[in-house]
Amino acid sequence: MRLPPKALLLLLWLYLRKKPKTAGKILFVVTSHGELGNTGRKTGYWLSEVTRPWKVLKDAGYEIDFMSPKGGECPVEGQNPSDPVNKAFAQDLSAQKKINFTIKPSEVKPEEYKAIFFAGGHGVMWDFPDNKELAAITSKIYENGGVVAAVCHGPAALINVKLSNGKFLVDGKKN
């Protein structure tokens, strides 16, 4: 059975009208810290710890925003340009705009996010654990029913997150 072009357009319009544009928004957090203590070595967020979850979540229909403690451009380590996922990330203009111009915690509206994800890399050990703004955003997302996730060194962001009942987010949690 062949449908006339107007009928196809109508069916496509009906389909797209009901389909949500995204599955929701997820906030990725990367470090702003670029020096490995007093060693003189550079550090930052670990690229594949951003690109792997970014690809899976993007493919599932989520919109990803990137935040860092200071906002703006963030130091990166662990770059492997031959990796196909890293390459896809580097070629995605929207992702590049967001990762190169990260938002500041003061610009985040936690109620807009279904999840918060803390990427690893050595730099997080300096600017995640005692950051009250990151802790407050994490607490609000969690208490709104959102998911809190982290990889590698990223869980350093969770150790001082207090909930509205005064308990720490990690109280009673096991890995």
N, C-alpha and C positions, 0 to 999 in steps of 0.2 A: 504494500500500500504506500503510495507516494502522497505526501502532504504538500499543499501549496506553500510557497515561501512565507506568506503572511501567517499561516497556521504555525509554521515552525518558529517564527519570531515570537508569536504569542506564547507558545509552549516554553520557549527559552526565557521569555520575560517572566512568566509565572514561576518557573523554577528558580531563577535568580532572585526574584522578589522575596521568596520565602526563605532562601538560604542566607544565614547570617554571614556578614563579611568576614568575621574572624571568630574563632572559638573563644576569644577573650585575650586579655593582655597579661604578659608575664614580665616581671622586672628582673633583669640580670644585673648583678652588682660586680664591678671589677675594681681593682685597687688603683689608687692614685700615686702610690709610693713606688719610687724607682731606684732606690739604692739598697743594696744588701748589707745593712748595718754599716760598719766602718771599714768594710773590706775593699771598697773602691769598685766593686762589681755591680753591674746593673741588674735590675730585677723588674718585676711587673706582674701582670696577670699572665697565666699560661694559656696560649692561644687555643690549643685543642680542647681545653676544658671549657671554652666558650663555644667553639664552632660545632662540636659534637652535639651538645644539647640544643643549640640554636637550630641546627638542621632538622633534628627530630621534631622539635616543637613547631618550627615554621612549616614543615611538611604536614603537620597535624592541624594547621590552620590558625595557630596562635600568632599574635602580634608581639614582638619582642622589643622592649625598651631597655636601654643601657644607662645605668647610673654609676657614679663613682663618688667617693667622699668629697672631692674638690670640684667635680664636674670637668668638662672639657676633655682634652686629649689625655690618654692614659698610657703608661709604659707597658710594653708587651714583651714576653719572652717565649721561647719554645716555638719559634716560627719554623714551619716546614712548608714552603711554597709548593712543593711537589705533591703534597697530600691533597687528594681530590675535595675533601670537605673544606679544608682551609682555602683552597682555590675558589670554590663556590662562594664562600663567605667573602673573600676579597673581591669577587666580581659582582656581588649583590650591592647595588648602589644605596639602597635603603639601609641595609645593615652597616655599611661603611660610614654613612652619614651619622648614624646613631652611635657607633662605637668611637668615632673620632671626635664627636661633640657630645660626650655623655652629659646627662642631666645631673644636677646637684640634688641632694636629699631635700632641700627646701622647695624644689620644684615638683616633687612627687605627691600625688594624691593616692594614698594607699587603697582607698575604696575602689579604684579603677582596676586593681590587679587581682588575678586569681591565684598568683603564686609569686614568690620571690626566690631567686636562685643566686647563690654566692659562688662565683668562680674562684678557683685556686690560683696558685702562683705564690712565690715567697713574699711579695710585697704586702699581701693581705695581713701578714703577721704584725705589721706596723700600724695600719690604719683601719682595720676592722674591729678588733676586740673591744676597745674602749670608746667606740663611736656611738654616742647617745642618739644621734639622728638615725643611723642605720638600725639601732635597736628599737626605736619607737616605730619606725616604718614596718619592721619585721613583726613586731607585736600586733600592730593594727591589721596587717594582712592575715596573720594567723588567727586572730580573734574574729575576723570576718569570715572565717571558714576557708581561708586560703592555704595553700601548700607552702611549706618552707623547705628548701632543699639547698644542699651545698656539696661541693666536691673537693677532694684533696685538702688543701689548707683552708678552703672556704669556711668550714665549720667554726673557725676562730671567731667569726662574726656572731655566733650564737651563744657564746658563753656568758654574756652579760645582758641578754634579752630578758626583760621582766614583763610579765603579763599584768593585766589590770588588777588581778587578785593578789599581786605582790610576789607571786612565785616565779621562779626562773622557767623559761621555756623548756629548758633541758631537764628540769626536775622529773625524775621517774622514767626518763627515756633511756632506752638501751640501743646500742648499735647492732 
